[in-house]
């Protein structure tokens, strides 16, 4: 799901996570929720700490590994993101949540300028969950960056047809960035370049 009022959603999520932690500071789920809020607030270092706390309380809680992936990318460490995603695949090979980890891997490979590998990862993400707009959109960019122009345009049409694809312009994708790290910003610029090549509107 893509937010249509990001700031309001973050504020509400922060309030709910704080209430959950006040009720039970040892709740792995509340720790995870707080970590997700910290990612949205561009506080990657703190998000890592909360995700690690969540995993100490429940080492098998797969969603907290997503925060480790996201925060690693936010801090410009794509290889760490790939390591965390690989660990999830070992821990839970049939996990229904794997599509988000294929997505994180794809982003890490775009950051590393390994665009063909990124396409393979993002194809897996979309195959696992065709309705997940982020993976579908990132696949558009990766296909364009890897020189698959015609397929990128076709994928853009599929992305725009998704019910939950609320972000429909490059300007909208720019607003989704959540780190000021130079490597992360370079990743985002590559994504915008790919979306532009595929034909997404600027505004």
Buried (B, 14 or more C-beta within 10 A) or exposed (E): EBBEEEEEBBEEBBEBBBEBBEEEEEBBBBBBBBBBBBBBBBBBEBBBBBBBBBBEBBEEBBBBBBBBBBBBBBBBBBEBBBBBBEBBEEEBEEBEBBBBBBBBBBBBBBBBEBBEBBBBBBBBBBEBBEEBBBBBBBBBBBBBBBEBEEBBBBBBEBBBEBEEBEBBEBEBBBEBBBBEBEBBEBBBEBBBBBBBBBEBEEE
